[in-house]
Amino acid sequence: MKLSRAAIYAVVAMLVVGAVGAGIATAHKKKFKSTVTIAWHDNDDPYYEEGDHFDGDVDSKKKKCRKNRKVTVKRVGGGVVGKDQTNNQGHYVVQVGGEAAPGDYFAKVKKKKIKKNKNHKHVCKKAKSNTISVP
């Protein structure tokens, strides 16, 4: 059976389009937005007996971007207060170990790679909370 030139070109064109399309469909980068909140609680909170603490949540539409995130609480112009890792729901708590000094504080979370191979790169974006004031 002999194929015409037009049929051969058509088959080759379909193979090329299929190969290019498959390459485009499998290789991609995906970034997921994250947010982090912060709240201050003084040592009058009966649940925490070791002094003041900061807590909050890391949130994202992607569940893997909420859990096991490293959160750092910082004092504006004063350095790191403490760090914690979020639980499965995205909650964190940073104990001060006494009274928090008056000033402005914020929480931040670094970006997190959740999937990386030659065809995929999935990243949870970094985030910074609003600044709160401790009187």
N, CA, C and O atoms as a DFTB+ gen file, in Angstrom:
540 C
 N C O
     1  1       0.838      -1.171       0.000
     2  2       0.000       0.000       0.000
     3  2       0.883       1.233       0.000
     4  3       1.796       1.374       0.814
     5  1       0.588       2.112      -0.924
     6  2       1.388       3.304      -1.082
     7  2       0.563       4.512      -0.636
     8  3      -0.562       4.713      -1.094
     9  1       1.150       5.325       0.280
    10  2       0.470       6.525       0.770
    11  2       0.838       7.719      -0.101
    12  3       1.961       7.834      -0.592
    13  1      -0.115       8.582      -0.274
    14  2       0.162       9.798      -1.032
    15  2       0.981      10.750      -0.177
    16  3       1.015      10.650       1.050
    17  1       1.634      11.673      -0.859
    18  2       2.416      12.667      -0.151
    19  2       1.562      13.468       0.822
    20  3       2.016      13.773       1.925
    21  1       0.380      13.804       0.456
    22  2      -0.523      14.588       1.309
    23  2      -0.860      13.813       2.574
    24  3      -0.922      14.400       3.655
    25  1      -1.077      12.512       2.461
    26  2      -1.393      11.688       3.627
    27  2      -0.192      11.614       4.569
    28  3      -0.351      11.682       5.788
    29  1       1.006      11.476       4.004
    30  2       2.219      11.426       4.829
    31  2       2.395      12.744       5.575
    32  3       2.689      12.737       6.770
    33  1       2.220      13.876       4.891
    34  2       2.336      15.187       5.545
    35  2       1.301      15.348       6.652
    36  3       1.594      15.912       7.706
    37  1       0.113      14.862       6.415
    38  2      -0.947      14.972       7.422
    39  2      -0.599      14.163       8.668
    40  3      -0.797      14.638       9.786
    41  1      -0.087      12.958       8.489
    42  2       0.290      12.111       9.635
    43  2       1.435      12.759      10.409
    44  3       1.397      12.801      11.638
    45  1       2.446      13.260       9.715
    46  2       3.583      13.911      10.369
    47  2       3.111      15.147      11.131
    48  3       3.551      15.381      12.256
    49  1       2.234      15.927      10.543
    50  2       1.717      17.135      11.201
    51  2       0.959      16.774      12.478
    52  3       1.105      17.457      13.491
    53  1       0.155      15.716      12.448
    54  2      -0.585      15.297      13.647
    55  2       0.368      14.856      14.744
    56  3       0.152      15.172      15.914
    57  1       1.420      14.127      14.383
    58  2       2.389      13.678      15.380
    59  2       3.117      14.866      16.015
    60  3       3.330      14.887      17.228
    61  1       3.495      15.843      15.205
    62  2       4.187      17.027      15.736
    63  2       3.277      17.809      16.667
    64  3       3.705      18.200      17.753
    65  1       2.052      18.043      16.276
    66  2       1.106      18.784      17.112
    67  2       0.846      18.021      18.413
    68  3       0.772      18.631      19.479
    69  1       0.709      16.712      18.337
    70  2       0.486      15.911      19.547
    71  2       1.663      15.965      20.494
    72  3       1.465      16.067      21.704
    73  1       2.885      15.899      19.985
    74  2       4.078      15.922      20.825
    75  2       4.243      17.292      21.486
    76  3       4.543      17.367      22.678
    77  1       4.054      18.362      20.736
    78  2       4.172      19.712      21.292
    79  2       3.077      19.946      22.322
    80  3       3.341      20.489      23.394
    81  1       1.864      19.546      22.012
    82  2       0.748      19.720      22.955
    83  2       0.965      18.970      24.248
    84  3       0.644      19.483      25.320
    85  1       1.504      17.767      24.173
    86  2       1.763      16.977      25.386
    87  2       2.833      17.635      26.236
    88  3       2.739      17.626      27.464
    89  1       3.844      18.203      25.607
    90  2       4.900      18.895      26.353
    91  2       4.373      20.124      27.065
    92  3       4.771      20.397      28.197
    93  1       3.502      20.857      26.437
    94  2       2.920      22.047      27.044
    95  2       1.999      21.666      28.188
    96  3       1.980      22.351      29.210
    97  1       1.253      20.619      28.048
    98  2       0.283      20.233      29.068
    99  2       0.959      19.725      30.334
   100  3       0.419      19.914      31.424
   101  1       2.116      19.091      30.230
   102  2       2.729      18.482      31.408
   103  2       3.650      19.436      32.163
   104  3       3.708      19.366      33.391
   105  1       4.356      20.303      31.497
   106  2       5.301      21.198      32.172
   107  2       4.611      22.505      32.544
   108  3       4.040      23.185      31.691
   109  1       4.672      22.852      33.855
   110  2       4.056      24.104      34.275
   111  2       4.572      24.561      35.628
   112  3       5.158      23.790      36.388
   113  1       4.339      25.833      35.905
   114  2       4.647      26.428      37.200
   115  2       3.337      26.912      37.797
   116  3       2.500      27.477      37.093
   117  1       3.160      26.694      39.085
   118  2       1.934      27.111      39.758
   119  2       2.313      27.751      41.081
   120  3       3.055      27.167      41.870
   121  1       1.802      28.959      41.323
   122  2       2.053      29.667      42.579
   123  2       0.729      29.856      43.298
   124  3      -0.273      30.239      42.694
   125  1       0.740      29.583      44.601
   126  2      -0.463      29.708      45.414
   127  2      -0.287      30.854      46.402
   128  3       0.723      30.932      47.102
   129  1      -1.266      31.733      46.452
   130  2      -1.232      32.866      47.369
   131  2      -1.392      32.376      48.800
   132  3      -2.163      31.454      49.068
   133  1      -0.665      32.994      49.712
   134  2      -0.759      32.705      51.134
   135  2      -1.002      34.011      51.880
   136  3      -0.584      35.081      51.437
   137  1      -1.682      33.908      53.015
   138  2      -1.840      35.050      53.918
   139  2      -1.489      34.588      55.322
   140  3      -1.606      33.405      55.642
   141  1      -1.058      35.525      56.160
   142  2      -0.750      35.212      57.551
   143  2      -1.328      36.330      58.423
   144  3      -1.237      37.509      58.082
   145  1      -1.923      35.938      59.551
   146  2      -2.485      36.893      60.493
   147  2      -1.683      36.850      61.786
   148  3      -0.928      35.912      62.038
   149  1      -1.865      37.897      62.608
   150  2      -1.197      37.944      63.906
   151  2      -2.121      38.612      64.923
   152  3      -2.842      39.557      64.603
   153  1      -2.085      38.104      66.148
   154  2      -2.823      38.700      67.265
   155  2      -1.945      38.582      68.506
   156  3      -1.150      37.648      68.621
   157  1      -2.086      39.523      69.431
   158  2      -1.336      39.510      70.681
   159  2      -2.285      39.222      71.827
   160  3      -3.399      39.744      71.870
   161  1      -1.841      38.390      72.755
   162  2      -2.621      38.060      73.946
   163  2      -1.729      38.267      75.161
   164  3      -0.616      37.744      75.222
   165  1      -2.223      39.030      76.124
   166  2      -1.404      39.276      77.314
   167  2      -1.464      38.085      78.259
   168  3      -2.216      37.138      78.028
   169  1      -0.680      38.134      79.314
   170  2      -0.550      36.985      80.205
   171  2      -1.789      36.736      81.061
   172  3      -1.772      35.844      81.909
   173  1      -2.871      37.506      80.860
   174  2      -4.121      37.250      81.572
   175  2      -4.934      36.125      80.929
   176  3      -5.943      35.693      81.485
   177  1      -4.497      35.655      79.767
   178  2      -5.201      34.569      79.085
   179  2      -4.982      33.277      79.874
   180  3      -3.842      32.830      79.998
   181  1      -6.040      32.667      80.409
   182  2      -5.871      31.478      81.254
   183  2      -5.354      30.252      80.504
   184  3      -4.840      29.327      81.133
   185  1      -5.476      30.223      79.198
   186  2      -5.028      29.058      78.433
   187  2      -3.503      28.984      78.378
   188  3      -2.923      27.898      78.390
   189  1      -2.861      30.153      78.318
   190  2      -1.404      30.217      78.259
   191  2      -0.901      30.856      79.539
   192  3      -1.135      32.042      79.776
   193  1      -0.216      30.088      80.362
   194  2       0.220      30.568      81.660
   195  2       1.647      31.100      81.659
   196  3       2.112      31.591      82.687
   197  1       2.340      31.018      80.559
   198  2       3.753      31.392      80.519
   199  2       3.974      32.818      80.021
   200  3       5.036      33.112      79.472
   201  1       3.025      33.687      80.193
   202  2       3.216      35.069      79.759
   203  2       2.496      35.377      78.460
   204  3       1.632      34.625      78.009
   205  1       2.873      36.497      77.875
   206  2       2.252      36.947      76.634
   207  2       2.591      35.992      75.484
   208  3       3.592      35.275      75.509
   209  1       1.722      36.015      74.488
   210  2       2.006      35.231      73.283
   211  2       1.350      35.887      72.072
   212  3       0.412      36.675      72.192
   213  1       1.870      35.538      70.923
   214  2       1.311      35.937      69.639
   215  2       0.801      34.671      68.963
   216  3       1.402      33.603      69.081
   217  1      -0.310      34.803      68.256
   218  2      -0.798      33.667      67.482
   219  2      -1.488      34.174      66.236
   220  3      -1.718      35.371      66.067
   221  1      -1.813      33.236      65.370
   222  2      -2.481      33.593      64.124
   223  2      -2.605      32.381      63.231
   224  3      -2.415      31.241      63.657
   225  1      -2.926      32.657      61.985
   226  2      -3.155      31.582      61.021
   227  2      -2.511      31.905      59.687
   228  3      -2.441      33.060      59.266
   229  1      -2.042      30.848      59.033
   230  2      -1.618      30.937      57.643
   231  2      -2.756      30.342      56.835
   232  3      -3.222      29.240      57.126
   233  1      -3.203      31.071      55.819
   234  2      -4.331      30.602      55.028
   235  2      -3.963      30.597      53.548
   236  3      -3.154      31.404      53.090
   237  1      -4.568      29.678      52.818
   238  2      -4.380      29.551      51.381
   239  2      -5.468      28.631      50.855
   240  3      -5.997      27.801      51.594
   241  1      -5.800      28.777      49.585
   242  2      -6.777      27.855      49.004
   243  2      -6.182      26.455      48.872
   244  3      -6.922      25.478      48.759
   245  1      -4.864      26.352      48.885
   246  2      -4.160      25.068      48.798
   247  2      -3.818      24.598      50.209
   248  3      -3.071      25.265      50.925
   249  1      -4.365      23.452      50.609
   250  2      -4.177      22.942      51.978
   251  2      -2.697      22.774      52.325
   252  3      -2.294      23.074      53.449
   253  1      -1.893      22.308      51.392
   254  2      -0.467      22.116      51.653
   255  2       0.246      23.430      51.954
   256  3       1.344      23.423      52.511
   257  1      -0.362      24.548      51.594
   258  2       0.226      25.855      51.881
   259  2      -0.130      26.360      53.277
   260  3       0.413      27.370      53.724
   261  1      -1.032      25.673      53.967
   262  2      -1.419      26.070      55.325
   263  2      -0.629      25.305      56.378
   264  3      -0.213      25.891      57.378
   265  1      -0.417      24.027      56.175
   266  2       0.214      23.213      57.211
   267  2       1.733      23.177      57.067
   268  3       2.290      23.285      55.974
   269  1       2.376      23.019      58.232
   270  2       3.838      22.912      58.307
   271  2       4.583      24.108      57.716
   272  3       5.643      23.950      57.112
   273  1       4.022      25.297      57.894
   274  2       4.698      26.520      57.451
   275  2       5.465      27.118      58.617
   276  3       4.963      27.131      59.741
   277  1       6.641      27.599      58.378
   278  2       7.473      28.219      59.410
   279  2       7.117      29.704      59.502
   280  3       7.316      30.465      58.554
   281  1       6.586      30.100      60.668
   282  2       6.160      31.473      60.894
   283  2       7.151      32.146      61.840
   284  3       7.546      31.563      62.850
   285  1       7.548      33.359      61.516
   286  2       8.439      34.152      62.355
   287  2       7.697      35.402      62.795
   288  3       7.144      36.125      61.966
   289  1       7.683      35.661      64.102
   290  2       7.112      36.901      64.639
   291  2       8.275      37.841      64.927
   292  3       9.251      37.466      65.579
   293  1       8.153      39.076      64.427
   294  2       9.219      40.069      64.584
   295  2       8.668      41.357      65.182
   296  3       7.504      41.708      64.990
   297  1       9.520      42.037      65.899
   298  2       9.197      43.375      66.398
   299  2       9.818      44.357      65.418
   300  3      10.981      44.209      65.042
   301  1       9.055      45.355      65.004
   302  2       9.558      46.349      64.057
   303  2      10.762      47.043      64.695
   304  3      10.651      47.641      65.765
   305  1      11.897      46.955      64.031
   306  2      13.120      47.571      64.528
   307  2      13.754      46.848      65.703
   308  3      14.697      47.365      66.303
   309  1      13.261      45.667      66.045
   310  2      13.780      44.999      67.231
   311  2      14.161      43.548      67.047
   312  3      14.617      42.924      68.004
   313  1      14.001      42.992      65.894
   314  2      14.429      41.622      65.657
   315  2      13.360      40.569      65.883
   316  3      12.178      40.879      66.025
   317  1      13.799      39.321      65.913
   318  2      12.907      38.162      66.007
   319  2      12.448      37.947      67.442
   320  3      13.260      37.927      68.367
   321  1      11.131      37.785      67.621
   322  2      10.548      37.471      68.929
   323  2      10.509      35.965      69.115
   324  3      10.808      35.461      70.198
   325  1      10.139      35.244      68.062
   326  2      10.074      33.797      68.128
   327  2       9.576      33.206      66.827
   328  3       9.171      33.918      65.908
   329  1       9.617      31.861      66.772
   330  2       9.200      31.137      65.572
   331  2       8.336      29.960      65.978
   332  3       8.441      29.448      67.092
   333  1       7.478      29.537      65.056
   334  2       6.670      28.340      65.255
   335  2       6.355      27.756      63.888
   336  3       6.512      28.415      62.860
   337  1       5.912      26.519      63.897
   338  2       5.472      25.845      62.678
   339  2       3.978      25.627      62.780
   340  3       3.481      25.209      63.826
   341  1       3.255      25.905      61.707
   342  2       1.801      25.782      61.743
   343  2       1.371      24.323      61.862
   344  3       2.071      23.407      61.430
   345  1       0.194      24.139      62.465
   346  2      -0.387      22.798      62.556
   347  2      -1.127      22.493      61.252
   348  3      -1.012      23.247      60.286
   349  1      -1.879      21.404      61.216
   350  2      -2.581      21.003      59.986
   351  2      -3.644      21.998      59.552
   352  3      -4.020      22.024      58.380
   353  1      -4.138      22.821      60.480
   354  2      -5.145      23.829      60.133
   355  2      -4.508      25.186      59.816
   356  3      -5.214      26.120      59.436
   357  1      -3.195      25.306      59.964
   358  2      -2.502      26.560      59.659
   359  2      -2.318      27.473      60.853
   360  3      -1.937      28.630      60.676
   361  1      -2.574      26.996      62.071
   362  2      -2.474      27.839      63.265
   363  2      -1.059      27.761      63.868
   364  3      -0.416      26.711      63.842
   365  1      -0.599      28.885      64.405
   366  2       0.699      28.940      65.080
   367  2       0.572      29.724      66.382
   368  3      -0.351      30.522      66.543
   369  1       1.505      29.493      67.317
   370  2       1.576      30.225      68.579
   371  2       3.051      30.477      68.885
   372  3       3.871      29.561      68.828
   373  1       3.378      31.724      69.210
   374  2       4.741      32.078      69.616
   375  2       4.678      32.639      71.026
   376  3       4.104      33.704      71.253
   377  1       5.271      31.917      71.976
   378  2       5.319      32.342      73.368
   379  2       6.414      33.402      73.524
   380  3       7.502      33.272      72.962
   381  1       6.113      34.445      74.290
   382  2       7.094      35.498      74.528
   383  2       7.990      35.124      75.709
   384  3       9.169      35.476      75.726
   385  1       7.439      34.412      76.699
   386  2       8.224      34.051      77.874
   387  2       8.278      35.172      78.890
   388  3       9.294      35.367      79.557
   389  1       7.209      35.892      79.006
   390  2       7.118      37.058      79.893
   391  2       6.179      38.044      79.246
   392  3       5.238      37.665      78.549
   393  1       6.445      39.318      79.484
   394  2       5.612      40.356      78.859
   395  2       6.252      40.833      77.567
   396  3       7.467      41.018      77.486
   397  1       5.416      41.028      76.566
   398  2       5.904      41.579      75.303
   399  2       6.191      43.063      75.495
   400  3       5.395      43.785      76.095
   401  1       7.316      43.506      74.989
   402  2       7.678      44.923      75.089
   403  2       6.722      45.754      74.241
   404  3       6.302      45.309      73.173
   405  1       6.377      46.937      74.695
   406  2       5.523      47.798      73.869
   407  2       6.175      48.053      72.513
   408  3       7.389      48.232      72.411
   409  1       5.351      48.066      71.490
   410  2       5.874      48.307      70.153
   411  2       5.000      47.684      69.092
   412  3       3.899      47.208      69.368
   413  1       5.506      47.695      67.875
   414  2       4.788      47.164      66.719
   415  2       5.386      45.816      66.313
   416  3       6.603      45.631      66.294
   417  1       4.482      44.878      65.988
   418  2       4.886      43.516      65.668
   419  2       4.199      43.040      64.393
   420  3       3.131      43.531      64.026
   421  1       4.832      42.072      63.722
   422  2       4.236      41.458      62.545
   423  2       4.716      40.020      62.440
   424  3       5.709      39.637      63.060
   425  1       4.005      39.231      61.652
   426  2       4.386      37.838      61.386
   427  2       4.684      37.706      59.902
   428  3       4.100      38.392      59.063
   429  1       5.603      36.810      59.608
   430  2       5.879      36.536      58.197
   431  2       6.115      35.055      58.002
   432  3       6.530      34.342      58.917
   433  1       5.843      34.612      56.797
   434  2       6.042      33.223      56.422
   435  2       6.775      33.219      55.088
   436  3       6.419      33.951      54.164
   437  1       7.808      32.381      55.003
   438  2       8.597      32.290      53.776
   439  2       7.865      31.445      52.742
   440  3       6.912      30.731      53.057
   441  1       8.332      31.544      51.501
   442  2       7.736      30.695      50.465
   443  2       8.078      29.237      50.755
   444  3       9.062      28.930      51.428
   445  1       7.242      28.353      50.231
   446  2       7.421      26.925      50.461
   447  2       7.225      26.188      49.140
   448  3       6.210      26.370      48.466
   449  1       8.187      25.368      48.778
   450  2       8.058      24.529      47.584
   451  2       7.290      23.280      47.979
   452  3       7.693      22.560      48.893
   453  1       6.189      23.025      47.295
   454  2       5.398      21.844      47.627
   455  2       5.496      20.753      46.562
   456  3       5.123      19.606      46.809
   457  1       5.990      21.107      45.396
   458  2       6.211      20.082      44.368
   459  2       7.216      20.647      43.380
   460  3       7.049      21.747      42.853
   461  1       8.263      19.870      43.143
   462  2       9.243      20.312      42.162
   463  2       9.878      19.093      41.511
   464  3      10.470      18.243      42.176
   465  1       9.740      19.034      40.211
   466  2      10.448      18.060      39.395
   467  2      10.650      18.700      38.030
   468  3      10.414      19.898      37.871
   469  1      11.079      17.928      37.050
   470  2      11.400      18.554      35.761
   471  2      10.168      19.121      35.049
   472  3      10.302      19.983      34.181
   473  1       8.978      18.649      35.405
   474  2       7.774      19.109      34.734
   475  2       6.883      20.012      35.584
   476  3       5.987      20.669      35.055
   477  1       7.118      20.052      36.887
   478  2       6.235      20.804      37.778
   479  2       7.036      21.642      38.750
   480  3       8.101      21.239      39.217
   481  1       6.507      22.808      39.044
   482  2       7.050      23.642      40.110
   483  2       5.859      24.297      40.794
   484  3       5.263      25.229      40.254
   485  1       5.512      23.810      41.984
   486  2       4.400      24.346      42.758
   487  2       4.973      25.030      43.990
   488  3       5.748      24.430      44.735
   489  1       4.594      26.289      44.206
   490  2       5.159      27.095      45.278
   491  2       4.051      27.809      46.035
   492  3       3.130      28.363      45.435
   493  1       4.151      27.791      47.370
   494  2       3.296      28.619      48.218
   495  2       4.024      29.945      48.371
   496  3       5.185      29.972      48.780
   497  1       3.363      31.029      48.052
   498  2       4.007      32.337      48.106
   499  2       4.274      32.770      49.543
   500  3       3.580      32.346      50.467
   501  1       5.280      33.615      49.722
   502  2       5.561      34.187      51.033
   503  2       4.468      35.180      51.392
   504  3       3.727      35.649      50.528
   505  1       4.379      35.495      52.689
   506  2       3.342      36.441      53.126
   507  2       3.822      37.176      54.368
   508  3       4.683      36.696      55.105
   509  1       3.251      38.339      54.576
   510  2       3.528      39.156      55.756
   511  2       2.212      39.680      56.283
   512  3       1.354      40.121      55.518
   513  1       2.056      39.629      57.601
   514  2       0.813      40.089      58.224
   515  2       0.764      41.610      58.304
   516  3       1.741      42.298      58.007
   517  1      -0.386      42.112      58.710
   518  2      -0.482      43.518      59.080
   519  2       0.340      43.725      60.349
   520  3       0.616      42.769      61.073
   521  1       0.726      44.951      60.617
   522  2       1.447      45.278      61.839
   523  2       0.436      45.554      62.948
   524  3      -0.561      46.246      62.742
   525  1       0.718      44.993      64.143
   526  2      -0.140      45.247      65.295
   527  2       0.688      45.946      66.370
   528  3       1.914      45.833      66.391
   529  1       0.016      46.663      67.254
   530  2       0.721      47.379      68.316
   531  2       0.426      46.762      69.678
   532  3      -0.717      46.437      70.000
   533  1       1.479      46.611      70.463
   534  2       1.348      46.164      71.851
   535  2       1.556      47.407      72.715
   536  3       2.600      48.056      72.637
   537  1       0.552      47.740      73.547
   538  2       0.657      48.967      74.349
   539  2       1.689      48.850      75.470
   540  3       1.889      49.800      76.227
